[in-house]
Amino acid sequence: NKFKEGLSKTRDSFADKINDLLSRYRKVDEEFFEELEEVLIQADVGVQTVLDLVDDLKMEAKRQKIEDSEALKPLIIEKFVELLQPSAENQELNVQDGSLTVILFVGVNGVGKTTTIGKMAHMFKQQGKKVLLAAGDTFRAGAIEQLEIWGERAGVDVIKHHAGSDPAAVVYDAIQAARKREIDVLLCDTAGRLQNKVNLMQELNKIYRVIQREIPEAPHETLLVLDATTGQNALSQAKTFNEATGISGIVLTKLDGTAKGGIVIAIRNELGIPVKYVGLGEKLDDLQPFDVEQYVYALFS
Ligand code: GDP
């Protein structure tokens, strides 16, 4: 239900247009498919993805001898689910049972990284886990204080140094503290300096080295936080971060604030990185595991 509510803007523009299309065209013909392409591209599904999808639909419609547009609808839904079904990777977070899990958050400023960390801390606490935060964005003014506010909201502690200090040292201290306190999940914030890719890479590499020296199989997840309202921009951020550091999953925020929720499909199809969680609002419990079928059905129903 949260999904349905959060996706209402996308549904309004996207599913309504598709439904309108299906009722205007009784028969599926070339013109119908062209209009369908248009609607999908406008929803930020991504041009290449749309062309592939529609080609596939045309072939399948022909094979199944579907001529009636309403009969095509279940096929469209099926294709969407298929597109989004992650191939090999797991949709679930890689959380260790009985030992410390380290999750690194990366992403540019303003995408909702701090908010997502707060929400995820809350989620893990609800699951009965002990959570600690590391204030690894020592670069941006106010980032540490902002993380502390979210820490308070979620009821979890924050390990911090002063602004301008070495983020790798903060993460090192946080790991030591996590061990002492028998923490289950450590969530690490990082600075999002995309303007300087070399700096970003160096900083993230150093954090990685420190983490791996302590726990060879960590970080267990590197989550890239992306803002759904930035559309194709989010896609290019994902490419840059993926080159700078390996990304194991994406958290797509502000899906409630966009009519272009089709971006999920473009990310999945063009990058092959699973969208693991989505942000559907500004509150502590507005984070949801991304569920392909729920997403697609929320769009079409
Ligand atoms: P950061 O700079 O990446 O740490 O971004 P913040 O966490 O400070 O978030 C930036 C703004 O986006 C804030 O106003 C948040 O309330 C808002 N925000 C974050 N996630 C969501 C979301 O899922 N939905 C909506 N509507 N707003 C969000």
Residues whose N, C-alpha, C, O or C-beta is under 5 A from the ligand:
A	BS01	GDP	V108 N109 G110 V111 G112 K113 T114 T115 T116 T253 K254 L255 D256 G257 G279 L280 G281 E282 D286
